Amino acid sequence: MKVVTGVVGNDIHVVANRLIELSLQARGFEVFNLGVNTYLEEFVDAVIETDADILLISSLNGEAEGWARELKILKSKYGSLLDDVVFMIGGNLVVGTGTAEDIVPRFKNYGFDLVFHQVDLNTGLDALEDFMKERNK
Amino acid sequence: MSQVNENTNDKLLIDVGSTYFKMSTSKGVEQHFRDFNKDIFDDLTYKCGDTINAYEKEDVYICSSANGGLSTLIIGISNSFSLKYATNIAFNSGINIIDTVLNKDIDTTSRPSELIDVVIVVGGIDSVSKIFDEKLFNFLNDINYSNIVYVGSKKEAPYLSENIENLVVLPNIITNKLHVEEENLKEYLTNLYQADIMGKEDIKHLYDITSNQIFSTPYIVNKTLPYIGSKFTVANPYILIDIGGATTDIHYSKDLVDENMVTENEYDRLVFKKLGVYKSKESLIFAAKNNEFVYELLAHLKVTEHIFDETSEKATTILMQLAIFLVLCKVSTYRKAYINLKLHALNSIVFTGGISKVLKPEEIEDIVSFFYQKILSSQHNPNIVMDSNYDIWTLGVKEK
């Protein structure tokens, strides 16, 4: 399966980004890593160009809310072309404090299927694999 | 005559612009205003025949931006990759007129009525298929074009070749890592430019005086930029602005953009196709009048908008200053064009073309300062470098 990944917005966490790429590859995914400082539109466009199955956005400095909340608008621009894509976001998603109970539904409302706030990488990727298995049954 | 050349290892370099001919020999550079009632070749040989006749054909090197350039329509599947990469390659190949269509919107896009020189179809990494469908073919049936090239996913190429007549298929410009691969398309477009010259009555005779390939001027300038340090003290990152009679070109260091684009060349180009001080004067004035800061700028320059109606030397100077201001606006976050440049990080601005013959350095510095203060609220002052003797162009032709 193909995954487009990268770090959204003004965020330069290159080490985390590389770890995510390596972990995805170790699990057998074909990875397209856009790196750090990536705009939301570039992520969606990369999914289109690669015909990816999954978009996995990470955000480590908490700015995801400002950079990722227009996902629904971008998805609607491409219409049915993105119907089968799984949208996932994980990391430290908000600046300041906040609980997963508040944050997860908010990001799902932005258009993400899977949301992981302050959850360790492998737990998040396990959940992604379970989700994909369930969906492809 | 050839003895002279052997002794001096001399070359004759000619640039045919939309407004002027420029000619460089070992004795210096001269320029001549074009007579638009005459064929380019006749005008050139009438004004510079003696000099031209003093050289063998193999010692004459010509570049030109006078054939109007190729008009290009790019059809891609995303703004950030296929359209952006193809546009970037087209600009760097010296093409001035570029329109783009996003494939998902193709059935609702209005059909251009004019003849398009080349249509570029692009999209997807090599493993992707089923990208395009009959909507593309319907669109292509509705428009007039002379050439069509496909530079997208390898897997999609057979399907498109079956359905599009005379389709040229080249290797994908999007690599499997989503980077840009520009060489094949660039070579194709550069060759098309040659073919275009050969087909234009008023310019093809230029091959009567040279046995070397005629390149487009912006392509030559772009090739020169890595060597610019040999002629000027320029601190990277920099931009080079060439304000001509019909268009304005900007060549910029890659460090000034954050875009997801990796190429071997360190400098990219973009063009404002209706921004010039002679042939495109009317559209320049129109753009100026639509800029909210222009009246403040005119006041700063101590003139009124009546200057737009004048044809004096002073009016030309003001138009050139306006052109600088508008171009900087267009590449700043204030007016987003094809790309935004990080102008706060800019160390030098190099000016070439006719502008370097008309404006004094202090007049340019004044406008650049005004732009930084008004638009970017900054005291930043990049170093101004003037290519007053067309060294960039001559260096580029020699390197070529």
Chai-1 contact restraints between the chains, C-beta under 6 A:
chainA,res_idxA,chainB,res_idxB,connection_type,confidence,min_distance_angstrom,max_distance_angstrom,comment,restraint_id
A,F32,B,L178,contact,1.0,0.0,6.0,A-B,restraint_1
A,E42,B,S80,contact,1.0,0.0,6.0,A-B,restraint_2
A,E42,B,N260,contact,1.0,0.0,6.0,A-B,restraint_3
A,D45,B,S78,contact,1.0,0.0,6.0,A-B,restraint_4
A,D45,B,S80,contact,1.0,0.0,6.0,A-B,restraint_5
A,D45,B,F81,contact,1.0,0.0,6.0,A-B,restraint_6
A,A46,B,L178,contact,1.0,0.0,6.0,A-B,restraint_7
A,I48,B,I77,contact,1.0,0.0,6.0,A-B,restraint_8
A,I48,B,S78,contact,1.0,0.0,6.0,A-B,restraint_9
A,E49,B,S78,contact,1.0,0.0,6.0,A-B,restraint_10
A,E49,B,F81,contact,1.0,0.0,6.0,A-B,restraint_11
A,E49,B,G124,contact,1.0,0.0,6.0,A-B,restraint_12
A,T50,B,I125,contact,1.0,0.0,6.0,A-B,restraint_13
A,D51,B,V128,contact,1.0,0.0,6.0,A-B,restraint_14
